[in-house]
Amino acid sequence: MKSLKKMLGAVPGLAFVGILCFGVASGQAPPAGAPEKKAAGEQTALCSDCHEDQAKAFPANPHARIPEKWRAKTGSPNALCESCHGDGAKHIESSGDKSLIRGFHGRAGAEYCVTCHTSDKTHASYSGGIHASTEAVNCLSCHSVHASTPKAPHLLTKTPSDLCATCHPAQASSFRNKPFAHRLGRGGMECTSCHDPHGRPIDKGLRLTRVGEMPCLNCHAEKRGPFVFEHVNGVVGTCTTCHEAHGSSNNKRLVRSRVLQLCL
């Protein structure tokens, strides 16, 4: 035994191997609390090993800018994904059991989104807006964290006007088929130019001006006034009392074909 120890000590690089060998041969257990050593070549499984498409697209995603303190806190190579989906160890060990990872479908998933997206303004709110989270309509009805349309802002699944049309076909048809209509796509005009998808129900989802005026005045500023004799003032009527906002068969998008009938 002494001669073997002397031989191992004389050969560079074998001293540590000799210590391990003697420990095993003598039946000595590793020190309590010592970290388990992985087999040679063994690595921690990565989310990207199975989710290749999401991994390729995610670096350009705003959610990829995860705080460094989260990475340091977990020490996991999957910290970026786990910041939203939770610890994925059991999910990986089960070969992808979806019940062992946090999903974002339905109302419960959307409620987790608002733990970070907490904006709650006077006229708009992520949690209490006109499209507030339900099982039928929630964050993922419009947004896709991994597979959003490249040219669409805010991680939308489609361009804003195409997305709104999926639930509001009547209004979308008015834009396309009526002779007098706002032309979407011209000058950057979209549905969201007048509507706030997170707007509060009390404002009917309209994107009001900073002083609470109708969004029409953002473009038609000459109608703002003040006038000596006001026509409408937001109390007894608004712009949409006389005009169709989306599209009309009548000139100037009036709700009646004859001005006389409209005034009466």
C-alpha positions, 0 to 999 in steps of 0.5 A: 500500500505504501509503495502504491501511494509513493508511485501515485505521488510521483506521477503528476496528475495521479495524486487526486485519483489516488485519494479517490481510489483509497477512499473507495477501497477503504470504504470511506464515504464522502464528507457530509454535505459534499456536492454530488459530482456529475458523470463526465460529459453530463450537462443540465438539460436546457429548455432549448433542447426541446423548444428550439423554435422558441429559443431561436426567436427569443433573443430579440424578445423584450422579455429576454432582458431579464434582470441579472439579479434573477440569473444570479439568484437561481444559478440555473442555465434555464433562468430566463424561461423559469422567470415566467414558467417556474422551476422546470426540473420536474417538467424536464425529468418527466419528458415534457409533462405540461402539468409540471410547468406554469402555462399562460392559457386562460384567465389564470395565465393572464393573471400571472402576466399582470404581476409584472404588467401592473399599469393602472391608469385613469383611463386604461388598465391591464387588469381592469380594461375593456378586454379584462381577462376572462376564459374567452378573452385574455392576454394570449388572445392578442399577444404571443410571447414566443411567436408574435408577428415580426412587424407587429408591435407589442408582441401581437399575434397579428397586425393591430387591424387584422387582430381586431377584425377577428372579434369585430367583423362588422366594424372591419367590414365597414372599413372595407366595404363602405364608400365613406370610411376611415382608411386604415393603414394610411398615414399610420392609422389603425384601430388603436389610433382611436381605441385603447385595447386596455381602456376602461369600460366607462370610456368604452375603450376609446383612446381619449385625449389628455384632457378627456376629449373624444379621440376624433379631435386628435385629427380634427383639431379644428372642431375643438373650439371653443365656439360661441354656439357649441353644437355638441359638448360631450354631454348632450351629444358627441361626434358619433351622435351624427357621424359613423366612426368606422364607415358609412354609405352617406357623405361625411360619414353621417348616420342619416342620408339627409342632413334635415333628418339628422337635425330633426 
